[in-house]
Amino acid sequence: MAVSDLEDYDVYSHLSDEELLQIAVERSLADIHRPPGSDQITSSSSSSSAPAAPAVLATPTQTNPNPRQRHDPPRNLYYVPPLQPPPSDPPEVPNCANPPTALSQFLYKGFKREVSPLQALIMNGDAEALMDLVRCRSSSLTDPDDEGWIALHEAAFYGQIQCVQILVRAHPDSVNKCNLKNQTALPLAAERGNVSCVDFLLKHGADPNIANKDQETPLFTACQHLKVAIVDLLLKSGAQVNRCCSQGLSALHEACRHGCLELCRLLLEAGASLQTKNIYGIQPFFTAAQHGHVDVIHLLVKNGADINGQAGDGASPLYEACKNGHVSAVEALLSLRADTNRSTKSGLLPLHVAVQNNHIRIVSLLIPVTSSVRVQRSGISPLHIAAERNRDDIMELLIKSGFNVNAKLSEDRSMMYEDRRSTPLYFSIYNGNLEAAEMLLEAGADPNLDIFNPLLIAVRLGWMDMTMLLLRYGADVNAQISTQPSSFPSAFLLNMECLPMLKLLLDHGCDARPCFDCPYGHKPHPTATESRRPSENMQLNRHEPARRQIQFCEAVSSTSFYRVTGPIISMLLDYVSHVRLCSRLLEVLDSHSGWAPIKLKALPPHPLMQLCRLKIRRLVGVRRLKLLHTLPLPARLIRFLHYDIHYSLT
């Protein structure tokens, strides 16, 4: 029915558009709320002033979501908003000033739901009321709302095919009219899967290649929402299959992302390109692998997809499948001979990213087919990543597979860390992972390869078990901190206020004698300055000037040690022979009346037993102190050599 065929009724000529719309809506709602058996009852306003409209074949009204969510419909498209106000709201009381008309009820509900009268009419699929507006040539049908939507947009969105037919026939030129987002009615219908609306619009001049502001065509939108039938219609109507959105994505990218095999077939048959790249250099095959869609992977390979096509950052399809944990996709790619040694621009291989994301099954698949030379060339071992991320199970698998537990980070990767760490063991110690550290040490990890000895971390943080473990496997107990030089072992400087830790270090050969080698002796010392405690996160700054060596007497006399200075000095004296206390240490001991015996302890002569124990331990050497129990000596003597038996030296 064309507009020119419609009779221009004089009864409507004196009414405004707003009044015409109210009459149409009131009639629509009166029909909806008419009780059963009251087909002859009509509202006074519509029956007395308006002629009967031509009969329109009724069709079931499509269920509609909340109109406020039309641009982002909920997952459940069958949600029906309640027509009545919530029960908690006070009921509307009819009175002379508020008569219970259909229009007043609609206005109340419309306010609650923020639905315009025209939108409500279209949502309800009231073709008869819409025809009344068309006959009256109401401008409301073509006037855009604040989002640029006209009546045809609404009808297409809500899938009201009769309304679409009426509006297109009444206003043929509106079929390609765009809203503020540059959307015509076609993509709105396509997005919602309204097949009949899409078909009608295409047959009546809708352009399938008008893109929205994001350069998304109706075809792209239909693929985005997995509307296979609509994609078929659009392709048959001339939709350009390789048009891309502003992000460079094609319709095939979207079909691959969802893993819709049927859509992919349709697009490929229509000439979709497998080489199209988005702004990140990603091809459709990459997208299919990225989301683990095995069937799509095989389909695209049969059609000539590049199985090793890399993204802008160098990531391959296999790399992405490994990163996201798609075991089946990885197996498929490996069966298709994907390159397992193709690295990203940062040098990482698929094996690295599988370890990083804790995909142990994928790691086991990649180990046999990954080149050890390429791993070494990358500058980082999978063991480094496993240690840093506390992937203990993967670490065990890598060790059993023969990965080098003493592999070191390349110089450029090591410089990414302020402490210049380089070994897997350092990562595990830094994380406090005792089990992983023990696993590495048992497999032959050397605890003395890093610039900052991992033992110093364990000591500073007071981790007794970790310290004992490292000492048992030969960690250098006398290691120094290059950025914090001291005249005595750095381990003392880090945590000597913890007496159990101090004794543990001394028992394992930490040299106490340099603590008493003071260049000032009995002479006056320079004014004491508060020594800076090394931070827990050791840092290496090659541009920082070298610092003056810290003397033990300076460190132990600082305010942070004033309560334990005496016990510290007393314990150290048990592990040295003839030494002399400098004037600073004597001054500190004199400051506490209970520490007078410690001064006597330092005076000669020393007991012969102490001198013999020190001589034996010195001959055995620091690295072999753990073997003292193998000497052919009585158990009590062995315990004495280990300082397990207390013996008074005063």
C-alpha positions as CSV (number, residue, x, y, z in Angstrom):
1,M,0.0,0.0,0.0
2,A,1.5,3.3,-1.0
3,V,0.9,6.6,0.7
4,S,-0.6,8.1,-2.4
5,D,-3.3,5.5,-2.3
6,L,-4.4,6.5,1.2
7,E,-7.5,8.6,1.6
8,D,-6.9,12.0,3.3
9,Y,-9.6,11.9,6.0
10,D,-10.9,15.4,6.9
11,V,-11.7,14.2,10.4
12,Y,-7.9,14.2,11.2
13,S,-7.0,17.4,9.4
14,H,-7.4,19.7,12.4
15,L,-5.3,17.5,14.8
16,S,-1.6,18.0,15.6
17,D,0.9,15.2,15.2
18,E,1.1,14.8,19.0
19,E,-2.7,14.5,19.2
20,L,-2.7,12.0,16.4
21,L,-0.1,9.9,18.1
22,Q,-2.0,9.9,21.4
23,I,-5.1,8.7,19.6
24,A,-3.2,5.9,17.9
25,V,-1.5,4.8,21.1
26,E,-4.7,5.0,23.1
27,R,-6.5,2.8,20.6
28,S,-3.5,0.4,20.7
29,L,-3.5,0.1,24.5
30,A,-7.3,-0.1,24.7
31,D,-7.1,-3.2,22.4
32,I,-4.4,-4.7,24.6
33,H,-6.3,-4.2,27.8
34,R,-9.7,-5.2,26.5
35,P,-11.1,-8.0,28.6
36,P,-12.2,-11.3,27.0
37,G,-15.5,-11.1,25.3
38,S,-15.5,-7.4,24.9
39,D,-14.6,-7.2,21.2
40,Q,-17.3,-4.6,20.7
41,I,-16.1,-2.3,23.4
42,T,-13.8,0.6,22.3
43,S,-12.5,3.6,23.9
44,S,-14.7,6.7,23.5
45,S,-12.0,8.8,22.0
46,S,-11.1,6.4,19.2
47,S,-14.6,5.1,18.4
48,S,-16.4,8.5,18.3
49,S,-13.9,10.5,16.4
50,A,-11.9,8.2,14.1
51,P,-13.2,6.0,11.2
52,A,-12.5,2.3,11.2
53,A,-9.2,1.4,9.8
54,P,-8.7,-1.3,7.1
55,A,-8.2,-4.8,8.6
56,V,-4.6,-5.9,8.8
57,L,-3.6,-9.5,9.1
58,A,-2.5,-10.2,12.7
59,T,0.8,-11.8,13.5
60,P,2.2,-12.8,16.8
61,T,4.0,-9.8,18.4
62,Q,7.7,-10.4,19.0
63,T,8.9,-10.4,22.5
64,N,10.9,-7.2,23.2
65,P,13.7,-6.4,25.6
66,N,13.9,-3.3,27.7
67,P,14.1,-0.5,25.2
68,R,16.7,1.3,27.2
69,Q,19.1,-1.6,26.4
70,R,18.4,-1.7,22.7
71,H,22.0,-0.8,21.8
72,D,23.4,-3.5,24.1
73,P,20.7,-6.2,24.3
74,P,20.9,-8.6,27.2
75,R,22.1,-12.2,26.6
76,N,18.5,-13.4,27.2
77,L,16.6,-11.9,24.3
78,Y,13.4,-13.3,25.6
79,Y,13.3,-11.2,28.6
80,V,9.9,-9.3,28.8
81,P,9.8,-6.2,31.0
82,P,6.8,-6.0,33.3
83,L,3.9,-4.0,31.9
84,Q,2.7,-3.1,35.4
85,P,4.6,-0.9,37.9
86,P,6.5,-2.8,40.6
87,P,4.3,-4.0,43.5
88,S,6.2,-1.8,45.9
89,D,5.1,1.3,44.1
90,P,1.8,3.0,45.4
91,P,-1.1,2.1,43.2
92,E,-2.6,4.8,40.9
93,V,-5.9,6.0,42.4
94,P,-8.6,6.9,39.8
95,N,-10.4,10.2,40.5
96,C,-12.0,13.0,38.7
97,A,-8.6,14.6,38.1
98,N,-7.1,11.3,37.1
99,P,-9.5,9.3,35.1
100,P,-8.5,5.7,34.5
101,T,-8.1,6.0,30.7
102,A,-5.8,3.8,28.6
103,L,-3.7,6.8,27.8
104,S,-3.2,7.8,31.4
105,Q,-2.2,4.3,32.3
106,F,0.2,4.3,29.4
107,L,1.8,7.6,30.4
108,Y,2.3,6.3,33.9
109,K,4.0,3.1,32.7
110,G,5.9,4.9,30.0
111,F,7.4,7.2,32.6
112,K,8.5,4.2,34.6
113,R,10.0,2.5,31.6
114,E,11.1,5.5,29.6
115,V,9.4,4.4,26.5
116,S,8.1,6.9,24.0
117,P,4.5,6.4,22.8
118,L,5.6,5.7,19.2
119,Q,8.2,3.2,20.5
120,A,5.6,1.4,22.6
121,L,3.2,1.2,19.6
122,I,5.9,-0.4,17.5
123,M,7.1,-2.7,20.3
124,N,3.5,-4.0,20.6
125,G,3.4,-4.5,16.8
126,D,0.2,-2.6,16.5
127,A,0.0,-2.3,12.7
128,E,-3.5,-0.9,12.8
129,A,-2.5,2.1,15.0
130,L,0.6,2.6,12.9
131,M,-1.6,2.7,9.7
132,D,-3.7,5.4,11.3
133,L,-0.5,7.5,11.7
134,V,0.5,6.8,8.2
135,R,-2.9,7.8,6.8
136,C,-2.6,11.1,8.8
137,R,0.8,11.7,7.3
138,S,2.2,12.1,10.8
139,S,5.7,13.6,10.7
140,S,6.6,11.6,13.9
141,L,7.3,8.6,11.8
142,T,10.2,10.3,10.1
143,D,11.3,12.7,12.8
144,P,14.5,11.4,14.5
145,D,14.8,11.1,18.2
146,D,17.7,12.3,20.3
147,E,19.8,9.3,19.0
148,G,18.8,9.8,15.4
149,W,16.3,6.8,15.3
150,I,13.2,7.0,13.2
151,A,10.2,4.7,13.4
152,L,11.7,2.3,10.8
153,H,14.8,1.9,13.0
154,E,12.6,0.9,15.9
155,A,10.5,-1.5,13.8
156,A,13.6,-3.2,12.3
157,F,15.2,-3.5,15.7
158,Y,12.2,-5.1,17.4
159,G,11.5,-7.4,14.4
160,Q,8.0,-6.1,13.7
161,I,7.8,-7.1,10.1
162,Q,4.3,-5.6,9.5
163,C,5.4,-2.3,10.9
164,V,8.6,-2.4,8.7
165,Q,6.4,-3.1,5.6
166,I,4.0,-0.3,6.4
167,L,6.8,2.2,7.0
168,V,8.9,1.3,4.0
169,R,5.9,1.5,1.7
170,A,4.9,4.8,3.2
171,H,8.4,6.3,3.2
172,P,10.6,4.4,0.7
173,D,13.3,6.9,1.0
174,S,13.8,6.1,4.7
175,V,15.1,2.6,4.1
176,N,18.8,3.9,4.0
177,K,18.3,6.7,6.5
178,C,21.0,6.6,9.2
179,N,20.9,7.3,12.9
180,L,23.6,9.2,14.8
181,K,25.8,6.1,14.7
182,N,25.4,6.0,11.0
183,Q,23.2,2.8,11.2
184,T,20.4,2.1,8.8
185,A,17.5,-0.1,9.7
186,L,19.3,-3.1,8.0
187,P,22.2,-3.6,10.6
188,L,19.7,-3.2,13.5
189,A,17.6,-6.0,12.1
190,A,20.7,-8.0,11.3
191,E,22.1,-7.7,14.8
192,R,18.8,-9.0,16.3
193,G,18.4,-11.8,13.9
194,N,15.2,-10.5,12.4
195,V,15.4,-12.5,9.1
196,S,12.1,-11.4,7.6
197,C,12.9,-7.8,8.2
198,V,16.3,-8.1,6.7
199,D,14.9,-9.9,3.7
200,F,12.2,-7.2,3.2
201,L,14.6,-4.3,3.6
202,L,17.1,-5.8,1.1
203,K,14.3,-6.3,-1.5
204,H,13.2,-2.7,-1.0
205,G,16.4,-1.0,-1.6
206,A,18.4,-1.3,1.6
207,D,22.2,-0.9,0.9
208,P,24.0,-3.9,2.5
209,N,27.4,-2.0,2.4
210,I,26.6,1.1,4.4
211,A,28.9,1.0,7.4
212,N,28.4,2.6,10.8
213,K,30.8,5.0,12.4
214,D,33.1,2.1,13.4
215,Q,33.1,1.0,9.7
216,E,31.1,-2.1,10.6
217,T,28.9,-3.2,7.8
218,P,25.6,-5.2,8.2
219,L,27.6,-8.3,7.2
220,F,30.1,-7.7,9.9
221,T,27.3,-7.2,12.4
222,A,25.5,-10.4,11.4
223,C,28.8,-12.4,11.8
224,Q,29.5,-10.7,15.1
225,H,26.1,-12.0,16.4
226,L,26.3,-15.4,14.6
227,K,23.2,-14.8,12.4
228,V,23.9,-17.4,9.7
229,A,20.7,-17.0,7.7
230,I,21.1,-13.2,7.6
231,V,24.7,-13.6,6.4
232,D,23.5,-15.7,3.6
233,L,20.9,-13.1,2.6
234,L,23.4,-10.3,2.7
235,L,26.0,-12.1,0.6
236,K,23.3,-13.0,-2.0
237,S,22.3,-9.3,-2.0
238,G,25.8,-8.0,-2.8
239,A,27.4,-7.5,0.6
240,Q,31.1,-6.9,0.2
241,V,32.7,-9.8,2.0
242,N,36.1,-8.3,2.6
243,R,35.1,-4.9,4.0
244,C,36.9,-4.2,7.2
245,C,35.9,-2.2,10.3
246,S,38.0,0.6,11.8
247,Q,40.1,-2.1,13.7
248,G,40.9,-3.8,10.4
249,L,38.7,-6.8,11.2
250,S,36.8,-8.6,8.4
251,A,33.6,-10.6,8.7
252,L,35.8,-13.7,8.5
253,H,37.7,-12.6,11.6
254,E,34.5,-12.5,13.5
255,A,33.3,-15.9,12.3
256,C,36.7,-17.3,13.3
257,R,36.5,-15.7,16.7
258,H,33.2,-17.4,17.4
259,G,34.3,-20.7,15.8
260,C,31.2,-20.8,13.6
261,L,32.1,-23.4,10.9
262,E,29.0,-22.7,8.8
263,L,29.7,-19.0,8.8
264,C,33.3,-19.5,7.8
265,R,32.2,-21.8,4.9
266,L,29.7,-19.2,3.6
267,L,32.3,-16.4,3.7
268,L,35.0,-18.4,2.1
269,E,32.6,-19.5,-0.7
270,A,31.8,-15.8,-1.2
271,G,35.5,-15.0,-1.6
272,A,36.6,-14.0,1.9
273,S,40.3,-13.3,2.0
274,L,42.5,-15.4,4.4
275,Q,45.3,-12.8,4.2
276,T,43.4,-9.8,5.6
277,K,45.2,-8.4,8.7
278,N,43.7,-6.2,11.4
279,I,45.6,-3.3,12.8
280,Y,47.6,-5.7,14.9
281,G,48.6,-7.8,12.0
282,I,46.3,-10.6,12.9
283,Q,44.9,-12.9,10.1
284,P,41.6,-14.9,10.5
285,F,43.6,-18.1,11.0
286,F,45.4,-16.5,13.9
287,T,42.1,-15.6,15.4
288,A,40.8,-19.2,15.1
289,A,43.9,-20.6,16.8
290,Q,43.8,-17.9,19.4
291,H,40.3,-19.1,20.5
292,G,41.0,-22.8,20.1
293,H,38.5,-23.6,17.3
294,V,40.0,-26.8,15.8
295,D,37.3,-27.4,13.1
296,V,37.8,-23.9,11.8
297,I,41.6,-24.4,11.9
298,H,41.4,-27.4,9.6
299,L,38.9,-25.6,7.3
300,L,41.1,-22.6,6.8
301,V,44.2,-24.7,6.2
302,K,42.4,-26.6,3.5
303,N,41.6,-23.2,1.9
304,G,45.3,-22.1,2.0
305,A,45.7,-20.3,5.3
306,D,49.2,-19.4,6.4
307,I,49.7,-21.7,9.4
308,N,52.6,-19.6,10.7
309,G,51.4,-16.1,9.9
310,Q,52.7,-13.8,12.6
311,A,51.0,-10.8,14.2
312,G,52.6,-7.5,14.5
313,D,54.4,-8.4,17.7
314,G,55.7,-11.6,16.1
315,A,53.3,-14.0,17.9
316,S,52.3,-17.0,15.8
317,P,49.0,-18.9,15.8
318,L,50.7,-21.7,17.8
319,Y,52.1,-19.2,20.3
320,E,48.6,-17.8,20.9
321,A,47.0,-21.2,21.2
322,C,49.7,-22.1,23.8
323,K,49.2,-18.9,25.7
324,N,45.5,-19.5,26.0
325,G,45.8,-23.1,27.0
326,H,43.9,-24.6,24.0
327,V,45.3,-28.2,24.1
328,S,43.3,-29.5,21.2
329,A,44.2,-26.6,19.0
330,V,47.9,-27.0,19.9
331,E,47.7,-30.7,19.0
332,A,46.0,-29.8,15.7
333,L,48.7,-27.2,14.9
334,L,51.5,-29.5,15.7
335,S,49.9,-32.2,13.5
336,L,49.8,-29.6,10.7
337,R,53.6,-29.0,11.3
338,A,53.3,-25.5,12.8
339,D,56.7,-24.0,13.5
340,T,57.4,-24.5,17.3
341,N,60.6,-22.4,17.1
342,R,59.1,-19.2,15.7
343,S,59.7,-16.5,18.3
344,T,58.0,-13.3,19.0
345,K,59.8,-10.0,18.7
346,S,60.7,-10.2,22.3
347,G,62.4,-13.6,21.6
348,L,59.9,-15.8,23.4
349,L,58.9,-19.2,22.0
350,P,55.6,-21.0,22.4
351,L,57.2,-23.1,25.1
352,H,58.0,-20.0,27.1
353,V,54.4,-18.7,27.1
354,A,53.0,-22.2,27.9
355,V,55.2,-22.3,31.0
356,Q,54.3,-18.7,31.9
357,N,50.6,-19.5,31.8
358,N,50.9,-22.8,33.6
359,H,49.7,-25.1,30.8
360,I,51.6,-28.2,31.8
361,R,50.0,-30.5,29.2
362,I,51.0,-28.1,26.4
363,V,54.5,-27.8,27.9
364,S,54.8,-31.6,27.6
365,L,53.8,-31.5,24.0
366,L,56.3,-28.7,23.1
367,I,59.4,-30.0,24.9
368,P,60.3,-32.7,22.3
369,V,59.8,-30.4,19.4
370,T,61.5,-27.2,20.7
371,S,65.1,-26.5,19.7
372,S,67.5,-26.2,22.6
373,V,69.6,-23.9,20.4
374,R,66.6,-21.6,19.9
375,V,65.9,-21.6,23.6
376,Q,69.5,-20.6,24.4
377,R,69.3,-17.9,21.7
378,S,66.2,-16.4,23.3
379,G,68.2,-15.4,26.3
380,I,65.9,-16.9,28.8
381,S,65.2,-20.5,29.8
382,P,61.7,-21.9,30.5
383,L,63.2,-22.7,33.9
384,H,63.6,-19.0,34.6
385,I,59.9,-18.5,33.9
386,A,58.8,-21.6,35.9
387,A,60.9,-20.4,38.9
388,E,59.6,-16.8,38.7
389,R,56.0,-17.9,38.4
390,N,56.3,-20.7,41.0
391,R,55.3,-23.4,38.5
392,D,56.8,-26.2,40.5
393,D,55.2,-29.1,38.5
394,I,56.4,-27.6,35.3
395,M,59.8,-27.0,36.8
396,E,60.1,-30.7,37.7
397,L,59.1,-31.7,34.2
398,L,61.7,-29.3,32.6
399,I,64.4,-30.6,34.9
400,K,63.6,-34.2,34.0
401,S,63.7,-33.3,30.4
402,G,67.3,-32.1,30.7
403,F,67.0,-28.3,30.8
404,N,70.1,-26.7,32.3
405,V,69.4,-25.7,35.9
406,N,72.4,-23.2,35.7
407,A,71.2,-21.4,32.6
408,K,71.7,-17.7,32.9
409,L,69.6,-14.8,31.6
410,S,71.2,-12.9,28.8
411,E,72.7,-9.6,29.7
412,D,69.8,-7.5,28.3
413,R,67.2,-9.6,30.1
414,S,69.2,-9.6,33.4
415,M,69.3,-5.8,33.2
416,M,65.5,-5.7,33.4
417,Y,65.8,-6.5,37.1
418,E,67.4,-4.0,39.5
419,D,69.3,-6.8,41.3
420,R,70.6,-8.2,38.0
421,R,69.5,-11.7,38.8
422,S,70.5,-14.4,36.3
423,T,69.7,-17.9,37.5
424,P,66.4,-19.9,38.0
425,L,67.6,-20.5,41.6
426,Y,67.7,-16.8,42.3
427,F,64.0,-16.5,41.3
428,S,62.9,-19.3,43.5
429,I,64.9,-17.9,46.5
430,Y,63.5,-14.4,45.9
431,N,60.0,-15.9,46.0
432,G,60.7,-17.8,49.1
433,N,59.9,-21.1,47.4
434,L,61.7,-23.7,49.4
435,E,60.5,-26.7,47.5
436,A,61.5,-25.2,44.1
437,A,64.9,-24.1,45.4
438,E,65.6,-27.6,46.8
439,M,64.5,-29.2,43.5
440,L,67.0,-27.0,41.6
441,L,69.8,-27.5,44.1
442,E,69.3,-31.3,44.0
443,A,69.5,-31.1,40.2
444,G,72.9,-29.4,40.4
445,A,72.1,-25.7,40.6
446,D,75.1,-23.6,41.7
447,P,74.1,-21.2,44.5
448,N,77.0,-18.8,43.8
449,L,76.5,-17.7,40.2
450,D,74.5,-14.4,40.6
451,I,75.9,-11.0,41.2
452,F,74.0,-10.9,44.5
453,N,74.3,-14.2,46.2
454,P,70.9,-15.7,46.9
455,L,72.0,-16.6,50.4
456,L,72.0,-13.0,51.3
457,I,68.4,-12.7,50.4
458,A,67.5,-15.6,52.7
459,V,69.6,-14.1,55.5
460,R,68.1,-10.6,55.2
461,L,64.6,-11.9,55.3
462,G,65.3,-14.3,58.2
463,W,64.4,-17.5,56.3
464,M,66.2,-20.0,58.4
465,D,65.1,-23.1,56.4
466,M,66.1,-21.5,53.1
467,T,69.5,-20.4,54.6
468,M,70.2,-23.9,55.9
469,L,69.3,-25.4,52.5
470,L,71.6,-23.0,50.6
471,L,74.5,-23.6,53.1
472,R,74.0,-27.4,52.8
473,Y,74.5,-27.1,49.0
474,G,77.6,-24.9,49.3
475,A,76.4,-21.3,49.2
476,D,79.2,-18.8,49.9
477,V,78.7,-17.9,53.5
478,N,81.3,-15.1,53.2
479,A,79.8,-13.5,50.1
480,Q,80.0,-9.7,49.8
481,I,77.5,-7.2,48.4
482,S,79.4,-5.3,45.7
483,T,77.2,-2.2,46.2
484,Q,77.6,-2.2,50.0
485,P,81.3,-3.0,50.7
486,S,82.1,-4.0,54.2
487,S,85.3,-5.2,56.0
488,F,83.4,-8.3,57.2
489,P,81.0,-10.8,55.6
490,S,77.9,-9.1,54.3
491,A,75.6,-11.7,55.8
492,F,76.4,-10.2,59.3
493,L,75.5,-6.8,58.1
494,L,72.2,-8.0,56.8
495,N,70.8,-9.7,59.9
496,M,73.2,-10.0,62.8
497,E,70.5,-8.9,65.3
498,C,68.9,-12.3,64.7
499,L,71.1,-14.4,67.0
500,P,69.9,-17.8,65.7
501,M,70.7,-16.7,62.2
502,L,74.1,-15.4,63.3
503,K,75.0,-18.7,64.9
504,L,73.9,-20.6,61.9
505,L,76.2,-18.6,59.7
506,L,79.1,-18.9,62.1
507,D,78.6,-22.7,62.4
508,H,78.9,-23.0,58.6
509,G,82.2,-21.1,58.4
510,C,81.3,-17.4,58.2
511,D,84.5,-15.7,59.1
512,A,84.2,-13.7,62.3
513,R,87.8,-12.5,62.6
514,P,87.4,-9.5,60.2
515,C,84.8,-8.1,62.6
516,F,87.6,-7.3,65.0
517,D,90.1,-5.9,62.5
518,C,89.6,-2.2,63.1
519,P,92.0,0.2,61.5
520,Y,91.6,2.6,64.4
521,G,92.3,0.2,67.2
522,H,92.5,1.9,70.5
523,K,92.7,5.3,68.9
524,P,89.6,7.6,68.8
525,H,87.2,6.7,66.0
526,P,85.6,9.2,63.7
527,T,82.1,10.5,64.6
528,A,79.7,7.6,64.0
529,T,77.3,8.0,61.2
530,E,74.1,5.9,60.9
531,S,75.0,3.2,58.4
532,R,72.5,2.5,55.8
533,R,70.9,-1.0,55.9
534,P,70.9,-2.7,52.5
535,S,67.4,-3.0,51.2
536,E,65.6,-6.2,50.9
537,N,65.4,-5.7,47.2
538,M,69.1,-5.4,46.4
539,Q,69.8,-3.0,43.6
540,L,72.8,-2.6,41.3
541,N,73.5,0.8,39.9
542,R,76.7,0.8,37.9
543,H,76.8,4.6,37.8
544,E,76.7,5.0,41.5
545,P,80.2,5.9,43.0
546,A,81.9,3.3,45.2
547,R,81.1,3.6,48.9
548,R,83.6,3.6,51.8
549,Q,83.9,0.2,53.4
550,I,81.7,-0.2,56.5
551,Q,83.6,-1.3,59.6
552,F,81.9,-3.8,62.0
553,C,82.3,-1.5,65.0
554,E,80.4,1.2,63.1
555,A,77.6,-1.1,62.2
556,V,77.2,-2.8,65.5
557,S,77.2,0.4,67.5
558,S,74.3,1.9,65.6
559,T,71.0,2.5,67.4
560,S,69.3,-0.4,65.6
561,F,71.6,-2.9,67.4
562,Y,72.0,-1.2,70.8
563,R,70.0,-3.9,72.7
564,V,71.8,-6.9,71.2
565,T,75.3,-5.5,70.6
566,G,76.7,-7.3,73.6
567,P,75.3,-10.7,72.8
568,I,76.4,-10.3,69.2
569,I,80.0,-9.5,70.2
570,S,80.0,-12.4,72.7
571,M,78.9,-14.9,70.1
572,L,81.5,-13.8,67.6
573,L,84.2,-14.2,70.2
574,D,83.4,-17.9,70.4
575,Y,84.5,-18.2,66.8
576,V,87.9,-16.4,66.9
577,S,91.1,-16.8,68.7
578,H,93.3,-13.9,69.9
579,V,91.6,-10.6,69.0
580,R,91.6,-7.1,70.5
581,L,88.5,-5.0,71.0
582,C,88.8,-1.6,69.5
583,S,87.9,1.5,71.5
584,R,84.5,1.8,69.9
585,L,83.5,-1.8,70.9
586,L,84.9,-1.2,74.4
587,E,82.8,2.0,74.6
588,V,79.7,0.1,73.6
589,L,80.3,-2.7,76.1
590,D,80.9,-0.2,78.9
591,S,77.5,1.4,78.3
592,H,75.8,-1.7,79.7
593,S,76.7,-3.0,83.2
594,G,75.7,-6.6,82.3
595,W,78.2,-6.8,79.4
596,A,81.3,-6.5,81.6
597,P,82.0,-10.3,81.3
598,I,82.2,-10.0,77.6
599,K,85.2,-7.7,77.8
600,L,86.9,-10.4,79.9
601,K,86.0,-13.1,77.4
602,A,88.2,-11.2,74.8
603,L,91.3,-11.1,77.0
604,P,94.0,-13.7,76.6
605,P,94.9,-16.4,77.3
606,H,92.1,-18.4,75.5
607,P,91.2,-21.9,76.5
608,L,93.1,-24.6,74.7
609,M,89.9,-26.4,73.7
610,Q,88.7,-23.3,71.9
611,L,92.0,-22.9,70.1
612,C,92.1,-26.5,69.0
613,R,88.5,-26.4,67.7
614,L,89.2,-23.3,65.7
615,K,92.4,-24.9,64.3
616,I,90.6,-28.1,63.2
617,R,87.8,-26.2,61.6
618,R,90.3,-24.0,59.7
619,L,92.2,-27.0,58.4
620,V,89.0,-28.7,57.3
621,G,88.0,-25.6,55.4
622,V,84.6,-23.8,55.0
623,R,83.3,-26.0,52.2
624,R,84.0,-29.2,54.0
625,L,82.6,-28.3,57.4
626,K,79.5,-30.2,56.5
627,L,81.7,-33.3,56.4
628,L,83.0,-33.1,59.9
629,H,80.6,-35.9,61.0
630,T,82.6,-38.3,58.7
631,L,85.9,-37.8,60.7
632,P,86.9,-40.9,62.8
633,L,86.3,-39.0,66.0
634,P,84.0,-39.6,69.0
635,A,80.4,-38.3,68.6
636,R,80.8,-35.9,71.5
637,L,83.9,-34.4,69.9
638,I,82.1,-34.1,66.6
639,R,79.3,-32.2,68.3
640,F,81.9,-30.0,70.0
641,L,83.4,-29.1,66.6
642,H,79.9,-28.3,65.4
643,Y,79.3,-26.0,68.4
644,D,76.5,-28.3,69.4
645,I,77.9,-28.6,73.0
646,H,78.1,-25.5,75.1
647,Y,81.5,-25.0,76.6
648,S,82.3,-21.9,78.8
649,L,85.4,-20.1,77.7
650,T,85.4,-17.6,80.6
